[in-house]
Amino acid sequence: MIDALTEALKADIKDLPWMTEATKVKALQKLTAFNTNKVGYPDKWKDYATVTVSRNDYFGNRLQAITYERNRNLQKIGKPTDRTEWGMTPPTVNAYYNPPNNEIVFPAGILQPPFF
């Protein structure tokens, strides 16, 4: 699927009348330089073992989730970017291009009928 998308984009870039030849060359270089293609679900899952969920405490559960995410984000400070991390969950019905990482992401949710 990503190979087909890449080939379609390559053909579109080559046929663009408003783009100069030099810009087309740069665009094609960027297109072939995709670092990562993320399809379906991440290879590394988040570990929620430290989050305690109670059936009768919505606000406590919410506080636990917020605290978990805050601590997880704080632990990233000063460390290299984790390029394997996904910006959305696998069941999300969406797809995106992430310019800083030059990657395309297709979560499993968008790969289900009626979307795909």
NUTINU-653831 format. One record per atom (N, C-alpha, C): residue in three letters; x, y, z; atom name. Coordinates in pm, 1 decimal. Each point is the difference from the previous one (the first is absolute). Example, Ala and Ser with C-alpha at 12.3 -4.5 7.8 and 13.67 -1.06 7.14 Angstrom:
2
['Ala', [1319.0, -569.0, 780.0], 'N']
['Ala', [-89.0, 119.0, 0.0], 'CA']
['Ala', [90.0, 120.0, 0.0], 'C']
['Ser', [-35.0, 105.0, -72.0], 'N']
['Ser', [82.0, 119.0, 6.0], 'CA']
['Ser', [-77.0, 109.0, 73.0], 'C']
//
This chain:
116
['Met', [82.4, -118.5, 0.0], 'N']
['Met', [-82.4, 118.5, 0.0], 'CA']
['Met', [87.5, 125.9, 0.0], 'C']
['Ile', [100.1, 1.4, 85.7], 'N']
['Ile', [87.2, 116.8, 6.5], 'CA']
['Ile', [83.6, 11.5, -126.5], 'C']
['Asp', [41.5, -113.4, -54.7], 'N']
['Asp', [75.2, 3.6, -126.8], 'CA']
['Asp', [-86.8, 57.7, -111.2], 'C']
['Ala', [-127.5, -39.6, -4.1], 'N']
['Ala', [-91.2, 53.4, -102.1], 'CA']
['Ala', [-20.9, 149.4, 19.6], 'C']
['Leu', [-14.9, 42.7, 125.1], 'N']
['Leu', [-15.8, 141.9, 30.4], 'CA']
['Leu', [124.4, 77.8, -42.2], 'C']
['Thr', [115.5, -54.8, 29.6], 'N']
['Thr', [125.9, 65.0, -37.0], 'CA']
['Thr', [12.7, 13.8, -151.3], 'C']
['Glu', [-34.3, -105.3, -73.0], 'N']
['Glu', [6.6, 4.9, -145.9], 'CA']
['Glu', [-98.1, 102.4, -56.5], 'C']
['Ala', [-119.3, 7.9, 57.9], 'N']
['Ala', [-99.3, 98.4, -45.9], 'CA']
['Ala', [48.9, 142.0, 26.4], 'C']
['Leu', [58.4, 22.7, 116.2], 'N']
['Leu', [53.5, 132.8, 31.1], 'CA']
['Leu', [116.1, 35.4, -92.6], 'C']
['Lys', [83.2, -98.7, -30.4], 'N']
['Lys', [112.7, 22.6, -91.0], 'CA']
['Lys', [-51.3, 43.2, -137.6], 'C']
['Ala', [-102.8, -68.6, -49.3], 'N']
['Ala', [-57.3, 35.3, -130.1], 'CA']
['Ala', [-62.1, 139.3, 4.0], 'C']
['Asp', [-68.4, 32.0, 109.1], 'N']
['Asp', [-60.7, 133.2, 13.2], 'CA']
['Asp', [106.9, 109.7, -0.5], 'C']
['Ile', [106.9, -22.2, 75.2], 'N']
['Ile', [106.9, 100.3, 7.0], 'CA']
['Ile', [60.3, 24.9, -138.0], 'C']
['Lys', [24.5, -105.5, -74.5], 'N']
['Lys', [60.5, 12.9, -133.1], 'CA']
['Lys', [-88.7, 78.3, -96.5], 'C']
['Asp', [-132.8, -5.6, 21.3], 'N']
['Asp', [-94.4, 65.1, -91.8], 'CA']
['Asp', [-46.2, 138.2, 45.2], 'C']
['Leu', [47.7, 49.8, 112.1], 'N']
['Leu', [-45.7, 129.4, 49.4], 'CA']
['Leu', [50.0, 114.2, -89.0], 'C']
['Pro', [-90.6, 75.5, -58.5], 'N']
['Pro', [43.0, 108.2, -88.8], 'CA']
['Pro', [54.6, 121.9, 75.1], 'C']
['Trp', [-39.9, 20.2, 123.6], 'N']
['Trp', [39.2, 119.1, 74.5], 'CA']
['Trp', [132.4, -16.1, 74.4], 'C']
['Met', [56.0, -121.4, 2.0], 'N']
['Met', [122.6, -25.2, 74.5], 'CA']
['Met', [118.9, 1.8, -95.8], 'C']
['Thr', [106.9, 70.3, 38.2], 'N']
['Thr', [119.7, 3.6, -84.1], 'CA']
['Thr', [69.5, -136.1, 2.6], 'C']
['Glu', [85.9, -23.0, -98.1], 'N']
['Glu', [71.4, -128.3, -8.0], 'CA']
['Glu', [88.7, -21.3, 123.0], 'C']
['Ala', [66.2, 106.0, 45.4], 'N']
['Ala', [86.3, -11.6, 118.3], 'CA']
['Ala', [-82.1, -37.8, 123.5], 'C']
['Thr', [-118.3, 59.5, 12.8], 'N']
['Thr', [-86.7, -30.8, 113.5], 'CA']
['Thr', [-52.9, -142.4, -10.1], 'C']
['Lys', [-30.8, -44.7, -120.9], 'N']
['Lys', [-46.1, -137.5, -20.0], 'CA']
['Lys', [106.6, -100.0, 43.3], 'C']
['Val', [124.8, 29.8, -32.5], 'N']
['Val', [110.3, -88.5, 40.3], 'CA']
['Val', [6.3, -9.0, 152.0], 'C']
['Lys', [-9.0, 114.1, 67.5], 'N']
['Lys', [2.3, 1.4, 147.5], 'CA']
['Lys', [-120.6, -74.5, 57.7], 'C']
['Ala', [-117.6, 19.2, -58.2], 'N']
['Ala', [-121.2, -66.6, 47.6], 'CA']
['Ala', [11.9, -151.6, -16.2], 'C']
['Leu', [55.0, -43.6, -110.7], 'N']
['Leu', [18.0, -143.8, -21.8], 'CA']
['Leu', [104.4, -58.4, 94.7], 'C']
['Gln', [103.6, 76.9, 31.4], 'N']
['Gln', [98.9, -44.5, 98.7], 'CA']
['Gln', [-64.9, -18.1, 135.8], 'C']
['Lys', [-83.3, 96.0, 38.7], 'N']
['Lys', [-67.9, -8.8, 129.0], 'CA']
['Lys', [-96.5, -118.2, 1.5], 'C']
['Leu', [-68.2, -22.2, -109.9], 'N']
['Leu', [-95.2, -110.5, -8.6], 'CA']
['Leu', [69.0, -134.6, 17.8], 'C']
['Thr', [117.1, -16.0, -59.0], 'N']
['Thr', [71.9, -127.7, 11.4], 'CA']
['Thr', [74.6, -13.7, 132.2], 'C']
['Ala', [-0.2, 104.5, 81.5], 'N']
['Ala', [73.2, -2.2, 126.3], 'CA']
['Ala', [-89.4, -27.8, 120.8], 'C']
['Phe', [-121.4, -52.0, -22.8], 'N']
['Phe', [-84.2, -32.8, 115.4], 'CA']
['Phe', [78.5, -86.2, 96.0], 'C']
['Asn', [8.6, 44.8, 124.8], 'N']
['Asn', [76.4, -73.6, 101.0], 'CA']
['Asn', [-74.5, -123.3, 48.3], 'C']
['Thr', [-127.3, 16.4, 25.3], 'N']
['Thr', [-77.3, -106.3, 62.4], 'CA']
['Thr', [-139.6, -1.9, -57.7], 'C']
['Asn', [-50.6, -118.3, -22.2], 'N']
['Asn', [-139.0, -16.2, -35.8], 'CA']
['Asn', [-65.7, -82.2, 110.0], 'C']
['Lys', [-92.3, 60.6, 68.5], 'N']
['Lys', [-67.3, -66.1, 111.3], 'CA']
['Lys', [-138.9, -41.2, -45.4], 'C']
['Val', [-25.8, -129.7, 2.4], 'N']
['Val', [-127.8, -52.2, -45.9], 'CA']
['Val', [-56.3, -94.8, 105.2], 'C']
['Gly', [-127.4, 20.2, 35.7], 'N']
['Gly', [-69.7, -90.8, 90.0], 'CA']
['Gly', [12.6, 36.7, 146.2], 'C']
['Tyr', [111.5, -33.5, 60.2], 'N']
['Tyr', [19.6, 23.7, 143.0], 'CA']
['Tyr', [149.3, 10.1, 29.9], 'C']
['Pro', [34.7, 60.3, 114.4], 'N']
['Pro', [142.6, 16.5, 32.4], 'CA']
['Pro', [66.3, -133.1, 36.4], 'C']
['Asp', [129.0, -7.4, -23.3], 'N']
['Asp', [76.4, -118.7, 39.7], 'CA']
['Asp', [22.2, -2.9, 150.5], 'C']
['Lys', [-0.4, 118.3, 61.8], 'N']
['Lys', [22.4, 10.4, 143.6], 'CA']
['Lys', [-124.2, 63.6, 63.2], 'C']
['Trp', [-62.0, -70.0, 93.7], 'N']
['Trp', [-122.6, 47.7, 64.0], 'CA']
['Trp', [31.2, 75.3, 128.2], 'C']
['Lys', [-86.4, 94.1, 35.0], 'N']
['Lys', [13.5, 69.8, 127.6], 'CA']
['Lys', [-33.7, -97.5, 112.1], 'C']
['Asp', [70.1, 11.9, 111.6], 'N']
['Asp', [-23.9, -86.8, 114.9], 'CA']
['Asp', [-80.2, 76.8, 104.7], 'C']
['Tyr', [-124.9, -36.3, 15.6], 'N']
['Tyr', [-88.2, 67.3, 95.1], 'CA']
['Tyr', [-7.4, -73.1, 132.9], 'C']
['Ala', [97.5, -83.6, 32.2], 'N']
['Ala', [-2.9, -80.8, 122.3], 'CA']
['Ala', [-7.4, 85.1, 126.7], 'C']
['Thr', [50.2, 122.2, -5.2], 'N']
['Thr', [-0.9, 85.0, 119.4], 'CA']
['Thr', [-131.7, 74.7, 19.8], 'C']
['Val', [-90.6, -10.5, -95.9], 'N']
['Val', [-129.3, 68.9, 9.2], 'CA']
['Val', [-102.4, -94.7, 61.4], 'C']
['Thr', [-59.0, 42.2, 110.9], 'N']
['Thr', [-103.2, -79.4, 65.9], 'CA']
['Thr', [-135.7, 56.3, -38.6], 'C']
['Val', [-86.5, -86.5, -52.2], 'N']
['Val', [-132.7, 43.1, -43.0], 'CA']
['Val', [-103.2, -57.5, 95.5], 'C']
['Ser', [-87.1, 87.9, 47.7], 'N']
['Ser', [-106.8, -40.7, 90.4], 'CA']
['Ser', [-134.0, 15.1, -70.7], 'C']
['Arg', [-85.8, -97.3, 14.3], 'N']
['Arg', [-130.8, 1.3, -65.0], 'CA']
['Arg', [-86.3, 116.6, 48.5], 'C']
['Asn', [19.6, 47.4, 121.8], 'N']
['Asn', [-88.3, 100.2, 60.3], 'CA']
['Asn', [63.0, 136.9, 20.4], 'C']
['Asp', [111.4, 28.8, -66.3], 'N']
['Asp', [68.2, 126.7, 26.6], 'CA']
['Asp', [47.6, 63.6, -130.9], 'C']
['Tyr', [-92.9, 59.0, -75.4], 'N']
['Tyr', [34.0, 60.8, -128.4], 'CA']
['Tyr', [108.7, 105.8, 16.3], 'C']
['Phe', [-17.5, 91.8, 94.0], 'N']
['Phe', [95.5, 110.0, 15.2], 'CA']
['Phe', [136.2, -49.9, 47.1], 'C']
['Gly', [0.4, -99.1, 87.0], 'N']
['Gly', [126.3, -60.2, 41.7], 'CA']
['Gly', [69.4, -68.9, -116.2], 'C']
['Asn', [-77.7, -69.4, -84.5], 'N']
['Asn', [56.3, -65.9, -118.0], 'CA']
['Asn', [59.1, 103.2, -95.8], 'C']
['Arg', [-73.9, 108.6, -17.5], 'N']
['Arg', [46.7, 106.9, -89.6], 'CA']
['Arg', [129.8, 61.0, 52.8], 'C']
['Leu', [5.2, 22.4, 130.2], 'N']
['Leu', [120.6, 54.5, 62.4], 'CA']
['Leu', [118.0, -95.9, -17.9], 'C']
['Gln', [-24.6, -129.8, 16.3], 'N']
['Gln', [105.7, -100.3, -20.0], 'CA']
['Gln', [52.7, 6.5, -144.4], 'C']
['Ala', [-91.7, 10.1, -96.3], 'N']
['Ala', [39.6, 4.2, -140.7], 'CA']
['Ala', [80.7, 126.1, -30.8], 'C']
['Ile', [-45.5, 113.3, 51.1], 'N']
['Ile', [70.4, 126.3, -22.2], 'CA']
['Ile', [139.2, -5.7, 62.9], 'C']
['Thr', [8.5, -52.5, 120.1], 'N']
['Thr', [128.7, -10.7, 70.3], 'CA']
['Thr', [95.0, -91.8, -76.8], 'C']
['Tyr', [-52.0, -111.7, -48.6], 'N']
['Tyr', [81.6, -92.7, -78.3], 'CA']
['Tyr', [58.5, 69.0, -122.8], 'C']
['Glu', [-85.8, 67.9, -77.0], 'N']
['Glu', [45.7, 66.0, -123.4], 'CA']
['Glu', [98.6, 112.2, 30.2], 'C']
['Arg', [-27.0, 77.3, 105.6], 'N']
['Arg', [92.1, 108.0, 36.5], 'CA']
['Arg', [136.9, -57.3, 34.3], 'C']
['Asn', [3.2, -103.9, 82.5], 'N']
['Asn', [127.6, -60.4, 38.5], 'CA']
['Asn', [71.4, -60.9, -120.7], 'C']
['Arg', [-75.5, -61.6, -89.5], 'N']
['Arg', [59.0, -59.1, -120.0], 'CA']
['Arg', [63.9, 107.8, -86.9], 'C']
['Asn', [-68.3, 113.0, -13.0], 'N']
['Asn', [54.5, 111.2, -78.6], 'CA']
['Asn', [120.9, 63.9, 68.1], 'C']
['Leu', [-3.5, 12.7, 132.6], 'N']
['Leu', [113.5, 57.4, 72.1], 'CA']
['Leu', [124.1, -88.2, -11.9], 'C']
['Gln', [-19.2, -130.6, -7.3], 'N']
['Gln', [113.7, -91.4, -12.6], 'CA']
['Gln', [68.8, 11.1, -136.8], 'C']
['Lys', [-63.7, 61.5, -95.5], 'N']
['Lys', [57.8, 16.4, -133.3], 'CA']
['Lys', [101.5, 114.7, -5.8], 'C']
['Ile', [-6.2, 89.9, 97.1], 'N']
['Ile', [86.0, 118.3, -2.1], 'CA']
['Ile', [147.1, -41.0, 2.1], 'C']
['Gly', [75.8, 56.8, -91.6], 'N']
['Gly', [143.8, -25.8, -6.9], 'CA']
['Gly', [36.8, -129.1, -70.9], 'C']
['Lys', [-99.0, -72.6, -47.6], 'N']
['Lys', [27.2, -125.9, -69.4], 'CA']
['Lys', [-24.7, 19.0, -149.7], 'C']
['Pro', [60.0, -85.9, -82.1], 'N']
['Pro', [-24.2, 10.1, -144.5], 'CA']
['Pro', [-146.8, -27.6, -32.7], 'C']
['Thr', [-45.8, 55.2, -110.6], 'N']
['Thr', [-137.0, -21.5, -44.1], 'CA']
['Thr', [-22.7, -147.2, -30.4], 'C']
['Asp', [-109.9, -53.1, 50.4], 'N']
['Asp', [-38.0, -138.1, -28.7], 'CA']
['Asp', [-77.0, 0.0, -131.7], 'C']
['Arg', [65.1, -34.7, -107.7], 'N']
['Arg', [-62.1, 4.6, -132.2], 'CA']
['Arg', [-97.6, -115.1, -22.8], 'C']
['Thr', [-6.7, -93.0, 94.0], 'N']
['Thr', [-95.9, -109.8, -12.9], 'CA']
['Thr', [-134.4, 33.5, 65.1], 'C']
['Glu', [-5.1, 110.5, 74.3], 'N']
['Glu', [-123.0, 37.5, 70.7], 'CA']
['Glu', [-106.2, 49.1, -98.6], 'C']
['Trp', [-123.3, -40.6, 24.2], 'N']
['Trp', [-112.7, 39.4, -84.5], 'CA']
['Trp', [-71.4, 119.3, 60.2], 'C']
['Gly', [-54.9, 86.4, -85.9], 'N']
['Gly', [-72.5, 117.5, 45.9], 'CA']
['Gly', [-147.6, -24.9, 25.2], 'C']
['Met', [-47.3, -120.7, -26.6], 'N']
['Met', [-139.9, -35.0, 24.6], 'CA']
['Met', [-8.7, -149.5, 28.7], 'C']
['Thr', [-116.0, -40.9, 49.4], 'N']
['Thr', [-17.9, -140.3, 35.4], 'CA']
['Thr', [-35.4, -83.0, -123.2], 'C']
['Pro', [26.7, -130.8, 1.6], 'N']
['Pro', [-30.5, -85.1, -114.9], 'CA']
['Pro', [-146.3, 1.8, -45.2], 'C']
['Pro', [-99.9, 6.3, 90.0], 'N']
['Pro', [-137.9, -0.9, -50.2], 'CA']
['Pro', [-48.4, 134.0, -56.2], 'C']
['Thr', [81.9, 101.4, 1.9], 'N']
['Thr', [-39.2, 130.9, -49.4], 'CA']
['Thr', [-25.8, -4.5, -150.2], 'C']
['Val', [-110.2, 60.4, -41.9], 'N']
['Val', [-34.3, 6.0, -142.5], 'CA']
['Val', [58.6, 129.4, -55.0], 'C']
['Asn', [124.7, -8.6, -43.5], 'N']
['Asn', [72.4, 115.0, -52.0], 'CA']
['Asn', [130.7, -50.9, -59.9], 'C']
['Ala', [71.0, 84.1, -67.4], 'N']
['Ala', [134.2, -28.3, -48.7], 'CA']
['Ala', [70.9, 134.4, -7.0], 'C']
['Tyr', [131.5, -0.7, 7.0], 'N']
['Tyr', [69.7, 128.1, -2.9], 'CA']
['Tyr', [142.3, -12.7, -52.8], 'C']
['Tyr', [50.8, 113.7, -43.6], 'N']
['Tyr', [140.0, 14.7, -37.7], 'CA']
['Tyr', [64.2, 85.7, 108.0], 'C']
['Asn', [110.4, -45.5, 55.4], 'N']
['Asn', [70.0, 72.0, 105.0], 'CA']
['Asn', [126.9, 62.1, -60.1], 'C']
['Pro', [-3.3, 131.2, -31.5], 'N']
['Pro', [115.3, 62.7, -65.9], 'CA']
['Pro', [132.5, -7.7, 77.1], 'C']
['Pro', [3.4, 23.6, 132.9], 'N']
['Pro', [130.6, -6.1, 67.5], 'CA']
['Pro', [67.0, -137.2, -10.1], 'C']
['Asn', [-79.6, -106.6, 0.9], 'N']
['Asn', [57.1, -134.9, -11.0], 'CA']
['Asn', [-6.4, -53.9, -142.4], 'C']
['Asn', [-60.4, 74.5, -91.8], 'N']
['Asn', [-16.1, -40.1, -139.1], 'CA']
['Asn', [-54.9, -142.1, -8.6], 'C']
['Glu', [-118.7, -19.2, 60.1], 'N']
['Glu', [-61.2, -132.1, 4.9], 'CA']
['Glu', [-149.2, 7.6, -31.6], 'C']
['Ile', [-52.7, -111.3, -49.7], 'N']
['Ile', [-142.9, -13.7, -24.5], 'CA']
['Ile', [-53.4, -100.4, 101.4], 'C']
['Val', [-115.6, 30.7, 59.5], 'N']
['Val', [-58.4, -88.2, 101.3], 'CA']
['Val', [-143.8, -34.7, -38.2], 'C']
['Phe', [-27.8, -129.8, -5.9], 'N']
['Phe', [-133.9, -51.8, -26.9], 'CA']
['Phe', [-40.1, -91.3, 115.9], 'C']
['Pro', [-71.6, 52.4, 101.0], 'N']
['Pro', [-45.4, -86.8, 109.2], 'CA']
['Pro', [-100.4, -103.8, -50.9], 'C']
['Ala', [-13.9, -109.0, 75.2], 'N']
['Ala', [-88.8, -109.5, -40.0], 'CA']
['Ala', [-144.4, 46.5, -21.0], 'C']
['Gly', [-44.1, 101.0, 75.0], 'N']
['Gly', [-137.7, 46.1, -10.6], 'CA']
['Gly', [-37.7, 48.3, -137.5], 'C']
['Ile', [91.4, 64.4, -69.2], 'N']
['Ile', [-31.2, 52.1, -133.8], 'CA']
['Ile', [8.1, -111.1, -105.8], 'C']
['Leu', [58.4, -112.7, 36.2], 'N']
['Leu', [16.8, -110.2, -94.2], 'CA']
['Leu', [-116.9, -99.1, 5.4], 'C']
['Gln', [-108.5, 37.8, 67.5], 'N']
['Gln', [-118.7, -84.9, 14.0], 'CA']
['Gln', [-113.7, 53.7, -85.6], 'C']
['Pro', [-93.1, -87.2, -40.8], 'N']
['Pro', [-117.2, 47.0, -72.2], 'CA']
['Pro', [-79.3, 97.3, 87.5], 'C']
['Pro', [-61.8, 98.5, -51.7], 'N']
['Pro', [-19.1, 31.4, -140.6], 'CA']
['Pro', [108.1, 91.9, -55.1], 'C']
['Phe', [103.0, 28.1, 75.8], 'N']
['Phe', [100.8, 98.5, -41.2], 'CA']
['Phe', [100.7, -57.0, -98.8], 'C']
['Phe', [29.1, -129.1, 11.6], 'N']
['Phe', [101.8, -59.7, -86.6], 'CA']
['Phe', [-55.5, -126.3, -61.7], 'C']
//
